Amino acid sequence: MDEFVNRASAEFIDQVEKFSKSKLKRKAELLRIYEEVLKNKTENAFDDLIFTAKYVNGLLRIVQKESTNAEISNLNEIKKDFSDNMNKIVQQIKTIISNADEQFKLHFEEVYFELSQQSFLNLTELLSDLEWAKMYSNEIKRKHN
């Protein structure tokens, strides 16, 4: 089982890496998350996570553009939506890795979930990788239809 999980996870992440043209920034963590998904058979939770990540990245792009675009009238709503969905992302990741070893969970707490500028940067990089996973997943679905 572990051999299958390791191979399948590595293959999936390698395909996402190729699809992104080597733009993944948090590949090791993305791999570990996907290993947990396969190990615990939580593919639906992963699908939800990558969907939310893509959505949050879209909101982040809007918030970043806002500084140069005065036409965005509902910025406070967008910021609240962004904040709510960032909390959702953290909960989704915690749920997916809940059966992982304590060391791995502690790593995520320290690197991604602390309330610091560095953790926020790390989390946005991971979200970017998760968004690539979603775009790759969408591409595979399109090819099979």
C-alpha positions in Angstrom: 0.0 0.0 0.0 2.7 2.5 1.0 4.7 1.7 -2.1 1.6 2.4 -4.3 0.8 5.6 -2.4 4.4 6.9 -2.8 4.6 6.1 -6.5 1.1 7.4 -7.3 1.7 10.6 -5.3 5.1 11.2 -6.9 3.6 10.6 -10.4 0.7 13.0 -9.8 3.0 15.8 -8.4 5.5 15.3 -11.3 2.6 15.7 -13.7 1.5 18.9 -12.0 5.1 20.1 -12.0 5.3 19.5 -15.8 1.9 21.1 -16.4 3.0 24.2 -14.4 6.2 24.4 -16.4 8.2 23.9 -13.1 6.5 26.7 -11.2 5.8 24.7 -8.0 7.3 26.4 -4.9 6.2 24.0 -2.2 6.5 20.7 -4.0 7.5 18.6 -1.0 4.5 19.7 1.1 2.2 19.2 -1.9 3.5 15.7 -2.3 3.0 14.9 1.4 -0.5 16.3 1.4 -1.3 14.1 -1.7 0.2 11.1 0.0 -2.1 11.7 3.0 -5.1 12.0 0.6 -4.3 8.6 -1.1 -3.4 6.9 2.2 -6.7 8.0 3.8 -8.8 7.8 0.6 -9.9 11.5 0.9 -9.8 12.4 -2.7 -13.0 14.4 -2.4 -11.5 16.5 0.4 -8.5 17.1 -1.9 -10.8 18.2 -4.7 -12.5 20.6 -2.3 -9.1 21.9 -1.1 -7.8 22.6 -4.6 -11.1 24.2 -5.6 -10.9 26.5 -2.6 -7.2 27.3 -3.3 -8.0 28.3 -6.8 -10.8 30.5 -5.6 -8.7 32.1 -2.9 -5.9 32.9 -5.3 -8.4 34.6 -7.5 -9.5 36.7 -4.6 -5.9 37.5 -3.7 -5.3 38.7 -7.3 -8.3 41.0 -7.0 -7.1 42.4 -3.7 -3.6 43.0 -5.1 -5.0 44.7 -8.2 -7.2 46.9 -6.1 -4.3 49.1 -5.1 -4.1 50.1 -8.8 -7.8 49.9 -9.7 -10.3 52.2 -8.0 -13.3 50.6 -9.7 -13.6 47.8 -7.3 -16.5 49.0 -5.1 -17.0 45.9 -2.9 -13.4 45.5 -1.7 -14.4 45.1 2.0 -16.7 42.1 1.0 -13.9 40.6 -1.1 -11.4 41.0 1.8 -13.9 39.3 4.2 -14.5 36.5 1.6 -10.7 36.1 1.3 -10.3 35.9 5.1 -13.1 33.4 5.5 -11.7 31.2 2.7 -8.2 31.4 4.1 -9.5 30.0 7.4 -11.4 27.4 5.4 -8.2 26.4 3.6 -6.3 26.0 6.9 -9.1 23.8 8.2 -9.2 21.7 5.0 -5.5 21.1 5.2 -5.6 20.2 8.9 -8.4 17.7 8.1 -6.5 16.1 5.3 -3.3 15.8 7.4 -5.1 14.9 10.6 -3.8 11.2 10.4 -0.3 12.2 9.6 2.6 11.8 12.1 2.9 14.5 14.7 6.2 15.8 13.3 4.5 16.6 10.0 1.5 18.3 11.6 3.9 20.4 13.7 5.8 21.3 10.6 2.6 22.6 9.0 1.6 24.5 12.2 5.0 26.3 12.3 5.5 26.9 8.6 2.0 27.6 7.4 -0.5 28.3 10.1 1.3 30.7 12.5 0.0 34.3 12.4 3.1 35.8 10.8 4.0 37.4 7.5 6.3 34.6 6.7 3.7 31.9 7.3 1.2 33.9 5.2 3.8 34.0 2.4 4.5 30.3 2.8 0.8 29.5 2.7 0.2 31.6 -0.4 3.0 29.7 -2.2 1.4 26.4 -1.2 -2.0 27.7 -2.4 -0.4 28.6 -5.7 0.8 25.0 -6.0 -2.7 23.7 -5.1 -4.1 26.0 -7.7 -1.8 24.3 -10.3 -3.1 20.9 -9.1 -6.6 22.2 -9.7 -5.8 23.5 -13.2 -4.0 20.2 -14.0 -7.0 18.2 -12.7 -9.4 20.3 -14.8 -7.2 19.7 -17.9 -7.3 15.9 -17.3 -11.1 16.0 -17.0 -11.4 18.0 -20.2 -9.3 15.4 -22.1 -11.5 12.6 -20.8 -14.7 14.2 -21.9 
